[in-house]
Amino acid sequence: MNIGLLLIAIIGGVAGIASTLYLLFSFPIIIIWKIYRKITKGIPLTK
């Protein structure tokens, strides 16, 4: 297999895994943070 094609496939795979992990952890953290702000400071969830 061409080394350039293999390198592009590895970089693309790593980028996909990184973005998936970011979304997996960031969504619940942001939702919890917004609920915390709603309870403690009365800020609406949509701000």
PyRosetta script that sets phi, psi and omega in degrees:
from pyrosetta import init, pose_from_sequence

init()
pose = pose_from_sequence("MNIGLLLIAIIGGVAGIASTLYLLFSFPIIIIWKIYRKITKGIPLTK")
pose.set_psi(1, 146.7)
pose.set_omega(1, -179.9)
pose.set_phi(2, -64.5)
pose.set_psi(2, 132.3)
pose.set_omega(2, -178.0)
pose.set_phi(3, -64.3)
pose.set_psi(3, -34.3)
pose.set_omega(3, 179.3)
pose.set_phi(4, -67.0)
pose.set_psi(4, -42.0)
pose.set_omega(4, 178.9)
pose.set_phi(5, -65.9)
pose.set_psi(5, -40.5)
pose.set_omega(5, 178.1)
pose.set_phi(6, -63.8)
pose.set_psi(6, -40.8)
pose.set_omega(6, 178.7)
pose.set_phi(7, -64.3)
pose.set_psi(7, -42.2)
pose.set_omega(7, 178.0)
pose.set_phi(8, -64.1)
pose.set_psi(8, -40.0)
pose.set_omega(8, 179.0)
pose.set_phi(9, -64.7)
pose.set_psi(9, -40.5)
pose.set_omega(9, 179.4)
pose.set_phi(10, -67.1)
pose.set_psi(10, -45.1)
pose.set_omega(10, 179.5)
pose.set_phi(11, -62.5)
pose.set_psi(11, -43.1)
pose.set_omega(11, 178.0)
pose.set_phi(12, -63.6)
pose.set_psi(12, -39.9)
pose.set_omega(12, 177.9)
pose.set_phi(13, -64.4)
pose.set_psi(13, -43.0)
pose.set_omega(13, 178.8)
pose.set_phi(14, -64.9)
pose.set_psi(14, -40.1)
pose.set_omega(14, 178.6)
pose.set_phi(15, -64.7)
pose.set_psi(15, -40.3)
pose.set_omega(15, 178.0)
pose.set_phi(16, -64.6)
pose.set_psi(16, -43.8)
pose.set_omega(16, 178.4)
pose.set_phi(17, -64.3)
pose.set_psi(17, -42.6)
pose.set_omega(17, -179.2)
pose.set_phi(18, -63.5)
pose.set_psi(18, -43.7)
pose.set_omega(18, -179.4)
pose.set_phi(19, -68.5)
pose.set_psi(19, -36.1)
pose.set_omega(19, 177.3)
pose.set_phi(20, -64.6)
pose.set_psi(20, -44.2)
pose.set_omega(20, 178.9)
pose.set_phi(21, -65.4)
pose.set_psi(21, -38.6)
pose.set_omega(21, 177.5)
pose.set_phi(22, -60.1)
pose.set_psi(22, -47.4)
pose.set_omega(22, 179.9)
pose.set_phi(23, -66.7)
pose.set_psi(23, -37.8)
pose.set_omega(23, -179.2)
pose.set_phi(24, -60.4)
pose.set_psi(24, -38.5)
pose.set_omega(24, -178.1)
pose.set_phi(25, -93.1)
pose.set_psi(25, -31.3)
pose.set_omega(25, -173.1)
pose.set_phi(26, -75.9)
pose.set_psi(26, -38.1)
pose.set_omega(26, -177.9)
pose.set_phi(27, -60.5)
pose.set_psi(27, -51.8)
pose.set_omega(27, 179.4)
pose.set_phi(28, -62.8)
pose.set_psi(28, -37.0)
pose.set_omega(28, -179.4)
pose.set_phi(29, -65.3)
pose.set_psi(29, -43.0)
pose.set_omega(29, -179.7)
pose.set_phi(30, -66.6)
pose.set_psi(30, -40.5)
pose.set_omega(30, 179.3)
pose.set_phi(31, -63.6)
pose.set_psi(31, -44.5)
pose.set_omega(31, 178.2)
pose.set_phi(32, -63.0)
pose.set_psi(32, -41.2)
pose.set_omega(32, 179.8)
pose.set_phi(33, -63.1)
pose.set_psi(33, -42.1)
pose.set_omega(33, 179.5)
pose.set_phi(34, -67.0)
pose.set_psi(34, -39.1)
pose.set_omega(34, 177.3)
pose.set_phi(35, -65.6)
pose.set_psi(35, -40.4)
pose.set_omega(35, 177.7)
pose.set_phi(36, -60.7)
pose.set_psi(36, -44.8)
pose.set_omega(36, 178.5)
pose.set_phi(37, -64.5)
pose.set_psi(37, -36.5)
pose.set_omega(37, 179.2)
pose.set_phi(38, -63.1)
pose.set_psi(38, -43.1)
pose.set_omega(38, -177.5)
pose.set_phi(39, -73.1)
pose.set_psi(39, -45.7)
pose.set_omega(39, -173.0)
pose.set_phi(40, -82.5)
pose.set_psi(40, -37.0)
pose.set_omega(40, -173.0)
pose.set_phi(41, -117.8)
pose.set_psi(41, -5.9)
pose.set_omega(41, 178.8)
pose.set_phi(42, 73.7)
pose.set_psi(42, 19.2)
pose.set_omega(42, 179.6)
pose.set_phi(43, -78.7)
pose.set_psi(43, 133.5)
pose.set_omega(43, 178.4)
pose.set_phi(44, -60.2)
pose.set_psi(44, 151.6)
pose.set_omega(44, -179.4)
pose.set_phi(45, -65.7)
pose.set_psi(45, -23.9)
pose.set_omega(45, -176.0)
pose.set_phi(46, -86.2)
pose.set_psi(46, -1.1)
pose.set_omega(46, 177.6)
pose.set_phi(47, -99.0)
pose.dump_pdb("model.pdb")
